[in-house]
Amino acid sequence: MDQKTKIIPVDKSVVWDTTKTIVSKADLFGTIEYINDTFSEVSGYDESELVGQPHNIIRHPDMPQVIFKILWDHIKQGKKFHGIIKNLAKSGEYYWVITDFDYIVGDDAKIQKYIARRKAISTGVIEKIEELYKKLYKIEQVSGIKGSEKYLIGYLEDHNLDYVELITKLMMDDSNDQMKSELSSISDVKREESKRSFFSKFFGN
């Protein structure tokens, strides 16, 4: 594919088997080295069009840039990261996913590659996060990424959460009421274990 060809977004979501997991592997600079068949099916790109390309080939223009800044700040340090992203398919359609990152580490304990797994999320979660993303996007159009970052920091402080905790809360709130009631009555250590268990099950680890 000619990378100079601009994909025009359309207000329509990709229809795909949302029980499947989208998987990709990238180097330290975000260049795609491997994709699974589901990635190709959902994005509409052939494997040959994606391997060797930067991951932002599927970045939707509606996404605020500050979210990717947070993403890279986390994964460059090898921190656990769950992010909700709106992606752009080759057709111009969009698809929302939550991404989970793993790392391939060398003998020197340094990160060599990133492995990303993506799953579909519910309409309820999309509606909640999209409201925040639209605000961040509008701020970026006027004040740039520094402006949107200041707003996001204030927003997260107001909710006493960091970004990953916000995403975790949205996902867990969307799950069954029994889990929420159990979390409210257990210790912080057990709560963290429950969060890890939730995402482990969600991504089928």
N, C-alpha and C positions, 0 to 999 in steps of 0.2 A: 504493500500500500504506500502511496505517495504521502509522506507525513505533512506535506504542505496543504493537502486537502483538508479543509475544515469541516467537521461534522456539525450540522445544524440540529440543535436540540428540538425535539417535539414533545408535547405534553402528553406522553403516553408511556406507561410502564412496560417493561419487557415481560412477556409471559414465559415462565420457566418452571421447572420442577424444583420447588422451593424446599424439598426434602434433601436435596443434594448440597454438597459443599464445594465451593470454588476454591481452588488451591493454586498458588503461584510461589515461585522461588526467585529471589532477586539478589544482586550483589550489593555491596555497601553503598553504591550510588543510586540504587533504585532501578537499575537496569534489569529487565525481565530475563531470566535464564531458563525458566521452565513454567509451563502451565498445564493443568489437567484438562480433560475433555470438557468438563462442566464450564470452566472459564471461557473456553472457545464458544461453547453453545450459547451461553448467556450474553457475552459481549458481542457476539456476531463476527468476531475476528478469527481468521485462520491462525493456527499456531505459528506459521511462518511470518505472519504480519505482526506478531507480538514479541516473539523472542528477539532480544537485542534492542528492544525499544524501551524508553523510560516508562515507568509505571503511570505517569500522568497522562498517557495516551488515552486512558479511560476516565480522566477527571472531568466531572460535570461542572460547567461554568457557574452553576448555582451554589457550589460549595465555597464557604468562606475559607480564605487561605490560612487563617490562624489555626484551623483544625489540623492542617498538615504540618504546621510548625510544631504544635504540641505532639503530634504523632512522631515526628523525627527526633524531637527532644527526648522522648521516652525510649524509642527503640535504639538510638545510638548509644544509650547507656545500658542497654540490655534489660530495661525495665518492662514489666508486664504491661501490655497495652490492649485495651478494647476500645475501638472507635467505630462510630456509626457514620457511614459514608454513602453519598449519593453518587453513583457512577454513570458514565455515559457510554451507551452501546454504539456500535458502528452505524446502526440504523437511525441514531438520534434519540432513541428511546432511553429511558432511565431505569435503574434498578438500585434499590436501597439494600445495604448489607451491614452487618456488624462484622468487624475484622478482629481476628486473634493472631498474635504474632509469636512465632518460635524462632530460635536462633541456632545457627550452626557455628560452633566455637572451635577454634584450632587448639593445638597443643600448648600454645602460648596464652590460652584463656581469652584471646581476643575474638570478637565476632567476625566471622568470615562471610556469612550469608544470612538472609532473612527468609523465613517461610511464613506466608500469610494464608490463613484459612478464613473464608467468608461464608456467612450463612444469611438467609433471608430473615427479616424481622417483621413483626406485626404492624398493621396499620396504626394501632394505638401508639406504639413507640415512635413511629415515623412522624405522626402528627405533633407529638410533644417536642421532639428534637428539631423538627423543621421550623417550628415557631422561633426557637433560639437562633438557628442558622440564618434565617431570613433577616433577623435583626443584625447579626454579625456581618452579613453580606452588605447590607445597606450602609453600615458604619464604614466598612472598608472602601466603599465607593467614594466616600467623602474624606475620611481621615486615614485611609490606608490600614495596613495590618497592625500598626502600633495602636491605632484607635480601637480596632476590634478586640485586640488583646487586652487592653485596659478594661473594656466593657465586660469581657468574658471573666477576667479576674474578679471584678466586682460582683458579677452574677454568681460565680461559684462561692465567693466569700459569704455572700448573702444567704446561700443555701448550705454553708458549712461543709462543702464538698470540693474535691478536685475533679478534673474532667472525667477521669476513669471511674471515680466513685459515682459521678452523676450518671454515666452510662450504665454502670452496674445497677444502680437504683432503678432506672427506667426499665431495664430488662427484668429485674426481679419483681418489681411492682406489677409488671405485666403477666407474671406467672401466677400460680394459684394462691389464694388467700391463706391457705394453711401454712405455706412457706413463710409468708410475711408475719403471721402471728407467732410462728416458732422463732423467727429471727429477733423479734422484739423482747423475748424473754430469756435469751441466752447471753453468755459473756462475749466480750469483744473478740477473743481468740476463736471461740466457736463460730461467731458470726463471719469472721474472715474465712474460716474453713468452709462454711456453708456457701460463701460466694465463689470460692475456688471450685467447689464441688458442682455448683450450678453451671459455671461455664465449661467445666470439664465434660459434664453430661450434654450440655447444649452443643458443643462442638464434636462430641463423640470421641473424646480422648481416652 
